Amino acid sequence: MIFKSNWVTNKRSEKELFEYIGDMNNMPPILPEQVVDIKADNDNLAFTIQGMGSVALRVKERVVPPKQN
């Protein structure tokens, strides 16, 4: 299975984007329809890809990107 997305322009600040992407609760709405049995919290995301198997992800560490001038 190949996951593809279009390029988009980000209108959020670096901090907002980092916080959004770093919260696994925000991932389920952007997963494709073949992904089922989704369980998410701030640090964990688990799901099944139909016909393939299960996946479990855990955020081990969050490293805030350095500020750019």
C-alpha positions, -999 to +999 in steps of 0.1 A: +000+000+000+013+034-009+003+065+010+004+097-010-006+133-003-006+166-021+018+194-012+000+221+008+009+255+022+010+256+060-007+286+076+000+276+112+030+287+133+058+263+138+046+258+174+010+250+163+022+226+136+045+208+160+018+204+186-008+193+160+014+166+144+028+155+178-007+146+191-017+112+179-054+121+185-052+143+154-041+114+131-073+093+126-091+118+104-062+119+079-058+081+076-072+064+045-105+045+046-087+011+046-075+019+081-099+005+107-101-002+144-083+030+152-073+038+188-055+070+196-044+091+225-018+119+229+012+095+227-002+063+210-018+054+177-029+018+168-049+007+138-054-022+114-049-018+076-075-041+060-059-070+043-024-062+057-022-063+095-020-041+126+003-012+133+010+004+167+030+036+170+042+053+202+058+087+207+089+081+226+103+116+227+093+150+214+121+173+203+110+208+198+126+222+166+150+251+171+137+286+162+147+298+128+156+335+123 
